[in-house]
Amino acid sequence: MPGWKRLAAAGLVALCTTTALPALAQNKVLKFVSWQKDERGAGDWWGSVIKEFEATHPGVKIEWTKVERGAFADTMTTLFAGGQPPDIVHLASFEFQKFADNGWLEPLDPYIKNAKLDLKGWAGQDTCSWNKETVCVMMLYFGYFMAYNEELLKKEGLEVPKNYAEFLTAARKLTKDVNGDGIVDQFGTGHETRGGGGQYMSEMMNYTLDAGARWTDESGKVTIDTPQMIEGLARWKTIVKENLTPRDLAAGEVRQLFADGKIAMKTDGPWLWPIIQKGKAKDQIKLTMAPFSPPVGGSSNVLGIASEISPENKKLAWDFIAIATSDKFQSTYATLGASPPPDPRADTSGASKDTPHFDLLVKATKAAADAKIDRIPKGLELQFNEFAKMVMEESQRMIIQDLDPKVVAATMQKKAEALQKQ
């Protein structure tokens, strides 16, 4: 772990160890660590859940701490390994498997049964099963749509792209030096090319999935060295190497550039909408189905309970989860988060009224779900972080060294197979 991450993690351990010690006689504190605290929409919703929990549990407070997404997995691992886990466990759906495999997550089946929580039809919930036990509750399953700047497309006489070929043509025409200083300042599309491997891989999947490629098959066998993946890698190489996307930017920076009118087309999930509403180009932006089929989609984040905390804290942590998964708060998730909630019973009529494109989000999510899309390849769940990092590094090498995608696919195949054998 890099030094700055160790320091951040150590500081958080110290914070979790010492917070509110003098006040324990009067107040109990539950620890909740998340990367979404400051996110528009999702952060507002979490805040509302915390407010409800504290109102219905006098004397119990939620200590809500933010850790940046890039350092999150390392920090959480340090907390659990050090015996200071958060009581309420928030993890990305592609990283909880290692925590479950270490025995760090409490089996939830008894809690679900006692609470009579109906998870039938709950989107993405199957992912939360580990060694035949439920260890978490899925909080979001999503499908990508495409947002586009209608004014920029009209200036170039372009129709909204319906497939990859049209998308590539439009992206090339929309990437330009607007002010004549010799530097590209308007981009056809936008992808994160700096940050964690998981997000980088998700960006690539716009092109690999549309080319018919999958990282593994349904039995978990690695299927990277295929003509379909070679084509998908070639498409990604074209987009990045031709600078049709700005380079070396994190996801938040790319989304803000799009919201401000510096990027013409962006495929993304429902969390993009609240950012668009704060952008300079919000009145120019329209939404439609992604020009890629199937769209990127899958499970996003989960809630669980740390196994090594007191029975009392486990019960309180479950009460928090019960609030978050209630029909009432799943309904407000749709409005505050502008996202389809996993709860099939949630009332989304308010969201459809407040978010004009809500039906599009549902359609995109269904398209991804019907195609069984997820960012977590079967057979590589425990090795996901290492796998995603490998995919990112080999893809970056392909672009920087101008390597043949055929060679890159073969290299990825061998390295992925080696990871499975570890």
C-alpha positions in Angstrom: 0.0 0.0 0.0 1.4 3.5 -0.9 2.6 5.5 2.0 -0.1 8.1 1.8 -2.8 5.4 1.9 -1.2 3.8 5.0 -1.2 7.2 6.7 -4.9 7.8 5.8 -5.8 4.3 6.9 -3.9 4.7 10.2 -5.5 8.0 10.9 -8.9 6.5 10.3 -8.2 3.6 12.6 -7.1 6.1 15.3 -10.3 8.1 14.6 -12.5 5.1 14.9 -10.8 4.0 18.0 -11.0 7.2 20.0 -14.1 8.9 18.8 -16.7 9.7 21.5 -15.0 7.7 24.3 -15.9 10.3 27.0 -19.5 10.2 25.9 -20.1 6.5 25.7 -22.1 6.6 29.0 -24.6 8.8 27.3 -24.3 8.0 23.6 -23.5 5.0 21.4 -21.7 5.6 18.2 -21.9 3.4 15.1 -19.2 3.8 12.5 -20.1 4.1 8.9 -17.4 4.7 6.2 -18.4 5.6 2.7 -16.9 7.2 -0.5 -20.4 8.7 -1.3 -20.7 11.2 1.5 -20.2 14.3 -0.7 -21.8 12.9 -3.8 -24.9 14.8 -5.1 -27.9 12.6 -4.9 -26.5 9.5 -3.3 -24.9 11.5 -0.5 -28.1 13.3 0.2 -30.0 10.0 0.4 -27.5 8.5 2.8 -27.8 11.6 4.9 -31.6 11.1 5.1 -31.2 7.5 6.2 -28.9 8.5 8.9 -31.3 11.2 10.1 -34.1 8.7 10.3 -32.0 6.2 12.1 -30.9 8.7 14.7 -34.4 9.9 15.2 -35.7 6.4 15.8 -32.7 5.4 18.0 -32.3 8.0 20.7 -28.8 8.1 22.1 -27.3 6.4 19.1 -25.3 8.4 16.6 -23.8 7.5 13.2 -20.2 8.6 12.7 -20.1 9.0 9.0 -16.6 9.2 7.6 -15.6 9.7 4.0 -12.7 7.9 2.3 -11.9 8.6 -1.4 -12.9 5.8 -3.8 -9.3 5.3 -5.0 -8.1 4.5 -1.4 -11.3 2.9 -0.2 -10.6 -0.9 -0.5 -7.1 -0.5 1.0 -8.4 1.6 3.9 -11.3 -0.8 4.7 -8.9 -3.8 4.6 -6.6 -2.0 7.1 -9.5 -1.3 9.4 -10.8 -4.9 9.3 -7.3 -6.4 9.6 -6.6 -4.1 12.6 -9.7 -5.2 14.4 -11.4 -1.8 14.0 -14.0 -2.3 11.3 -17.0 0.0 10.7 -20.2 -1.4 12.2 -22.2 -0.6 9.0 -20.2 -1.9 6.1 -20.4 -0.1 2.8 -18.5 -1.7 -0.1 -18.4 -1.7 -3.9 -20.1 -4.8 -5.2 -16.8 -5.9 -6.8 -14.8 -5.8 -3.6 -17.0 -7.3 -0.9 -16.0 -10.9 -1.9 -12.6 -10.7 -0.3 -14.1 -9.4 3.0 -16.7 -12.2 3.0 -14.0 -14.8 2.2 -12.0 -13.6 5.2 -15.1 -14.0 7.4 -15.3 -10.3 8.0 -19.0 -10.0 7.0 -21.9 -11.2 9.2 -24.2 -13.7 7.5 -27.5 -11.9 7.1 -30.0 -14.7 6.4 -31.1 -14.9 10.1 -31.7 -11.1 10.1 -33.6 -11.2 6.8 -35.8 -14.1 8.0 -36.6 -12.5 11.4 -37.4 -9.1 9.7 -39.4 -10.8 7.0 -37.5 -8.7 4.4 -38.8 -9.7 1.0 -35.8 -9.7 -1.4 -37.7 -11.4 -4.3 -37.0 -9.4 -7.4 -34.4 -7.2 -5.7 -32.1 -6.1 -8.5 -28.6 -7.6 -8.3 -29.2 -9.4 -5.0 -27.9 -12.7 -6.2 -24.4 -11.2 -6.3 -24.6 -10.8 -2.5 -24.4 -14.6 -1.9 -21.1 -16.0 -0.8 -20.5 -19.6 0.1 -24.3 -20.1 0.0 -24.9 -17.4 2.6 -26.3 -13.8 2.1 -23.6 -11.5 3.3 -24.9 -8.1 2.0 -27.8 -6.3 0.5 -27.5 -4.8 -3.0 -28.0 -1.1 -3.0 -27.9 -0.3 -6.7 -28.0 -2.1 -10.1 -27.6 0.2 -13.0 -27.5 0.4 -16.8 -25.6 3.0 -18.8 -27.5 5.5 -21.1 -26.0 8.2 -23.3 -26.1 11.9 -22.6 -25.3 14.2 -25.4 -24.9 18.0 -26.1 -27.7 18.6 -28.6 -26.3 22.0 -29.6 -22.8 20.7 -30.3 -24.2 17.9 -32.5 -26.4 20.3 -34.4 -23.5 22.6 -35.1 -21.8 19.8 -36.9 -24.9 18.6 -38.7 -24.9 15.3 -36.8 -27.7 13.0 -35.9 -27.7 11.2 -32.5 -25.5 8.0 -33.0 -27.3 4.7 -32.9 -24.3 2.4 -33.2 -20.6 2.3 -32.7 -19.7 3.3 -36.3 -22.0 6.4 -36.1 -20.6 7.2 -32.6 -17.0 7.0 -33.8 -17.8 9.3 -36.8 -19.5 11.8 -34.5 -16.7 11.7 -31.9 -14.1 12.4 -34.5 -16.0 15.4 -35.9 -16.8 16.8 -32.5 -13.2 16.6 -31.2 -11.7 20.0 -32.1 -9.7 23.1 -31.2 -12.5 25.6 -30.8 -10.5 28.7 -30.1 -7.7 28.2 -32.6 -4.8 27.9 -30.1 -3.6 24.6 -31.4 -4.9 22.7 -28.4 -8.0 20.4 -28.4 -10.5 21.9 -26.0 -13.7 20.1 -27.1 -13.9 16.3 -27.1 -16.2 13.9 -28.8 -16.6 11.7 -25.7 -15.2 11.4 -22.3 -13.8 8.5 -20.3 -11.9 8.2 -17.0 -8.3 7.2 -17.9 -6.8 7.9 -14.4 -7.9 6.2 -11.2 -8.7 2.6 -10.2 -8.7 -0.4 -12.5 -12.4 -1.1 -11.8 -13.6 2.2 -13.3 -11.1 2.1 -16.1 -12.3 -1.4 -17.1 -16.0 -0.2 -16.9 -15.2 2.6 -19.4 -13.6 0.1 -21.8 -16.6 -2.2 -21.5 -18.6 0.2 -23.6 -16.6 -1.0 -26.5 -15.8 -4.6 -25.6 -19.4 -5.5 -24.8 -20.7 -4.0 -28.1 -18.1 -6.0 -30.0 -19.6 -9.2 -28.4 -16.7 -9.8 -26.0 -16.8 -11.0 -22.3 -13.9 -11.4 -19.9 -15.2 -14.9 -18.8 -18.0 -17.2 -19.8 -20.9 -18.3 -17.5 -18.8 -21.1 -16.1 -15.9 -18.7 -15.2 -13.5 -19.7 -18.0 -11.4 -16.8 -19.2 -12.5 -15.7 -22.7 -10.3 -12.8 -23.5 -8.2 -14.1 -26.5 -11.1 -13.9 -28.9 -11.8 -12.0 -32.1 -14.6 -10.1 -30.3 -12.2 -8.9 -27.5 -9.6 -8.0 -30.0 -12.1 -5.8 -31.8 -13.3 -4.3 -28.5 -9.7 -3.5 -27.5 -9.0 -2.0 -31.0 -12.0 0.3 -30.5 -10.8 1.5 -27.1 -7.4 2.1 -28.5 -8.8 4.2 -31.3 -10.9 6.4 -28.9 -8.0 7.1 -26.5 -5.1 7.3 -29.0 -6.9 9.7 -31.3 -7.6 11.9 -28.2 -11.4 11.7 -28.8 -11.5 11.7 -25.0 -9.5 13.9 -22.6 -6.7 11.9 -21.0 -5.4 11.4 -17.5 -8.6 12.6 -15.8 -10.6 11.1 -13.0 -14.3 10.2 -13.4 -15.5 13.3 -11.5 -13.4 15.6 -13.7 -14.7 14.1 -16.9 -18.3 14.3 -15.8 -17.9 17.9 -14.9 -16.3 18.7 -18.3 -19.3 17.1 -19.9 -21.8 19.1 -17.7 -20.0 22.3 -18.7 -20.1 21.7 -22.4 -16.5 20.6 -23.1 -17.5 17.0 -24.0 -20.2 16.3 -26.6 -21.3 12.7 -25.7 -21.0 10.6 -22.6 -22.2 7.2 -21.7 -22.7 6.8 -17.9 -25.0 5.7 -15.1 -27.8 7.5 -13.3 -25.4 9.4 -11.0 -24.5 11.7 -14.0 -27.8 13.5 -13.9 -27.3 15.5 -10.6 -24.0 16.6 -12.0 -25.5 17.8 -15.3 -28.0 19.9 -13.3 -25.2 21.9 -11.8 -23.3 22.3 -15.1 -23.0 25.3 -17.4 -24.5 23.3 -20.4 -27.4 21.7 -18.6 -30.0 23.2 -20.9 -28.2 21.8 -24.0 -28.0 18.2 -22.7 -30.4 15.4 -23.7 -30.5 11.8 -22.8 -31.0 8.6 -24.9 -30.2 4.9 -25.0 -26.5 4.2 -25.4 -25.4 3.5 -29.0 -23.8 0.3 -27.7 -25.6 -3.0 -27.2 -25.7 -4.3 -24.6 -25.0 -1.3 -22.5 -22.5 -1.4 -19.6 -24.4 -2.2 -16.4 -24.3 -4.2 -13.3 -24.2 -4.1 -9.5 -22.7 -1.1 -7.8 -22.5 -1.1 -4.0 -23.7 -3.1 -1.1 -24.5 -2.8 2.6 -23.4 -5.4 5.3 -22.5 -5.8 8.9 -19.0 -6.4 10.3 -18.9 -9.9 11.9 -16.4 -8.9 14.7 -18.5 -6.3 16.5 -20.8 -6.7 19.6 -24.2 -8.4 19.2 -25.8 -5.1 20.3 -24.0 -3.2 17.5 -24.9 -5.9 15.0 -28.6 -5.4 15.8 -28.3 -1.6 15.5 -26.4 -2.0 12.2 -29.2 -4.2 10.9 -31.8 -1.6 12.0 -29.8 0.9 9.8 -30.0 -1.6 6.9 -33.7 -2.2 7.5 -34.3 1.5 7.1 -32.2 1.8 4.0 -34.0 -1.2 2.4 -37.5 -0.2 3.5 -40.0 0.6 0.7 -40.2 4.2 2.0 -36.5 4.9 1.7 -36.2 2.9 -1.5 -38.8 5.2 -3.0 -36.9 8.3 -1.8 -33.8 6.8 -3.3 -35.4 7.1 -6.7 -36.1 10.8 -6.1 -33.0 11.9 -4.3 -30.6 9.7 -6.1 -32.4 9.9 -9.5 -31.7 6.2 -9.8 -33.9 3.1 -10.2 -33.9 1.5 -6.7 -33.3 -2.3 -6.5 -36.6 -2.7 -4.5 -39.3 -3.8 -7.0 -42.0 -2.5 -4.6 -40.6 1.1 -4.4 -42.9 3.8 -5.5 -41.1 5.6 -8.3 -44.0 7.8 -9.5 -42.4 10.8 -7.8 -39.1 10.1 -9.5 -40.8 9.9 -12.9 -42.3 13.3 -12.2 -39.1 14.9 -10.9 -36.7 13.1 -13.3 -38.1 13.2 -16.9 -35.7 10.6 -18.0 -36.5 8.1 -15.3 -38.2 5.7 -17.7 -35.0 5.7 -19.8 -33.0 4.7 -16.7 -35.3 1.8 -16.1 -35.1 0.8 -19.8 -31.3 0.9 -19.7 -31.1 -1.0 -16.5 -33.4 -3.7 -17.9 -31.3 -4.0 -21.1 -28.2 -4.6 -19.0 -29.9 -7.0 -16.6 -31.5 -9.0 -19.5 -28.0 -9.4 -21.0 -26.7 -10.5 -17.6 -24.0 -7.7 -17.6 -21.9 -7.1 -14.6 -18.5 -5.6 -14.1 -17.4 -8.6 -11.9 -16.4 -11.5 -14.2 -17.5 -14.9 -13.0 -14.5 -16.9 -11.8 -12.5 -13.8 -10.9 -14.5 -12.4 -8.0 -11.7 -12.8 -5.4 -9.1 -11.6 -7.9 -11.1 -8.7 -9.2 -8.9 -5.9 -8.1 -5.8 -7.5 -9.4 -7.6 -8.5 -12.6 -8.9 -4.9 -13.2 -5.5 -3.5 -12.5 -3.9 -5.9 -15.0 -6.5 -5.0 -17.7 -5.8 -1.3 -17.1 -2.0 -1.7 -17.2 -2.1 -3.8 -20.4 -4.5 -1.4 -22.1 -2.4 1.6 -21.2 0.7 -0.2 -22.6 -1.3 -1.0 -25.8 -1.9 2.7 -26.2 1.4 4.1 -25.2 3.5 1.5 -27.1 1.1 1.2 -30.0 0.7 -2.5 -29.5 -1.4 -4.8 -31.7 -4.7 -5.5 -29.8 -4.3 -9.2 -30.9 -1.1 -9.4 -28.9 -2.6 -7.6 -25.9 -5.6 -9.9 -25.8 -3.3 -12.9 -25.7 -1.3 -11.4 -22.9 -4.4 -10.6 -20.9 -5.7 -14.1 -21.4 -2.5 -15.6 -20.0 -2.3 -13.2 -17.0 -6.0 -13.7 -16.2 -5.6 -17.5 -16.2 -2.6 -17.2 -13.9 -4.6 -15.0 -11.5 -7.3 -17.7 -11.3 -4.8 -20.3 -10.3 -3.4 -18.2 -7.4 
